[in-house]
């Protein structure tokens, strides 16, 4: 059982036999690679939906849980994975995105994950480096999402 007193760090009951999650004090320990979990090579993961949550879970299982990626299955009903982060180029409509590419000021968990995933385009760079460079080269700011038909407007406000 995990318990928490007001303004106190999370702790685990000393009577519980299961190993607990380690909660650091926000220092370098949060970035140390964990030991490989016992028995992880005999386990598998099945994730429902190909959105950002399942893709992040798979990446954390590989990076932190040291699970072999071939033991992870992501089930997606759509023909496109990525959920709200997908994007396609339509020959008539142009580029279509259901989500956003912006990085908010407090996306520390996403930054941590993206910095550990290699870039597909730039050698010795991470996905976080890609996001940083794209957002510096092509900054965006918008008050609403683009809509069409029922929404009535299209394009920048």
C-alpha positions in Angstrom: 0.0 0.0 0.0 1.3 3.4 -0.9 0.6 6.1 1.7 1.2 9.8 1.7 1.0 12.4 4.4 0.3 16.0 3.4 3.5 17.6 2.1 5.5 14.4 2.6 7.1 12.1 0.0 5.4 9.0 -1.1 6.4 6.0 1.0 5.5 2.3 1.0 4.4 0.4 4.1 7.3 -1.6 5.6 5.0 -4.6 6.1 4.4 -5.0 2.4 6.7 -7.6 0.7 6.5 -6.4 -2.9 9.3 -4.1 -4.2 8.2 -0.5 -4.5 8.6 2.2 -7.0 11.6 4.5 -6.2 10.7 8.1 -5.6 13.7 10.4 -5.9 14.1 13.8 -4.4 14.3 15.4 -7.9 18.1 14.9 -8.2 20.3 12.8 -10.5 18.8 9.6 -9.1 15.8 10.2 -11.3 18.0 9.8 -14.4 19.9 6.7 -13.3 19.1 3.6 -15.4 17.2 1.1 -13.3 18.4 -2.4 -12.9 16.7 -4.9 -15.2 13.6 -6.3 -13.5 13.7 -9.9 -12.6 11.7 -12.1 -15.0 11.1 -9.3 -17.6 12.4 -11.6 -20.4 9.5 -13.9 -19.8 6.8 -11.2 -19.8 4.9 -9.5 -22.6 2.8 -6.4 -22.8 -0.4 -5.8 -24.7 -1.4 -2.2 -25.2 -4.8 -1.1 -26.4 -4.8 1.9 -28.8 -1.9 3.3 -30.8 -2.1 6.7 -29.3 0.5 8.7 -27.4 -0.2 6.9 -24.1 0.4 3.4 -25.5 3.4 4.5 -27.6 4.9 6.2 -24.5 4.2 3.1 -22.4 5.9 0.9 -25.0 8.9 3.2 -25.1 9.2 3.3 -21.2 8.9 -0.5 -21.1 11.8 -0.8 -23.5 13.9 2.0 -22.0 13.3 1.7 -18.2 11.7 -1.8 -18.0 14.3 -3.2 -20.4 11.7 -5.3 -22.1 12.5 -6.5 -25.6 10.3 -4.5 -28.1 9.3 -7.7 -29.8 7.4 -8.7 -26.7 5.2 -5.6 -26.9 2.0 -5.6 -29.0 0.0 -2.4 -29.7 -3.6 -2.9 -30.9 -5.0 -0.1 -33.0 -8.4 0.0 -34.7 -7.4 2.8 -37.1 -5.0 2.4 -40.1 -2.9 5.2 -38.6 -1.1 5.0 -35.3 -0.3 8.0 -33.1 -3.8 9.0 -31.9 -3.9 12.8 -31.6 -0.2 13.0 -32.7 -0.7 11.5 -36.1 -0.2 13.4 -39.4 -0.6 12.7 -43.1 -0.1 14.5 -46.3 -3.4 14.5 -48.3 -2.9 15.4 -52.0 -6.0 17.6 -52.0 -6.2 19.0 -48.5 -2.4 19.2 -47.7 -1.1 18.2 -44.3 -3.7 17.0 -41.8 -3.1 16.7 -38.1 -5.5 15.6 -35.4 -3.3 16.9 -32.7 -0.5 19.4 -31.9 3.2 19.5 -32.2 3.7 22.2 -29.6 5.6 21.5 -26.4 4.2 23.2 -23.3 6.3 24.6 -20.5 5.7 21.6 -18.2 6.0 18.5 -20.4 9.0 17.1 -18.4 8.0 13.5 -18.7 7.6 13.9 -22.5 10.9 15.7 -22.8 12.6 12.9 -20.8 11.1 10.3 -23.1 11.8 12.2 -26.3 15.5 12.8 -25.4 16.0 9.0 -25.2 14.5 8.2 -28.7 16.9 8.6 -31.6 16.0 11.0 -34.4 15.1 9.4 -37.7 16.5 12.3 -39.7 19.6 13.7 -37.8 22.5 11.5 -36.8 23.5 11.8 -33.1 20.3 13.7 -32.3 17.1 12.8 -30.4 13.4 13.3 -31.1 13.6 16.1 -28.5 16.4 17.7 -30.5 14.1 17.5 -33.6 11.2 19.1 -31.8 13.4 21.9 -30.4 14.9 22.7 -33.8 11.5 22.6 -35.6 9.9 24.9 -33.0 12.9 27.3 -33.1 12.9 27.4 -36.9 9.1 27.5 -37.4 7.5 28.8 -34.2 3.7 28.5 -33.9 1.1 30.2 -31.9 -2.7 29.8 -32.2 -5.8 30.5 -30.2 -7.8 27.6 -31.7 -7.6 24.6 -33.8 -8.3 24.8 -37.5 -11.9 23.6 -38.3 -13.7 22.9 -41.5 -17.4 22.5 -42.6 -19.3 22.4 -39.3 -16.8 24.8 -37.7 -17.0 27.2 -40.6 -13.5 28.6 -40.6 -10.2 27.2 -41.9 -6.7 28.6 -41.7 -5.1 30.8 -39.2 -7.2 33.2 -37.1 
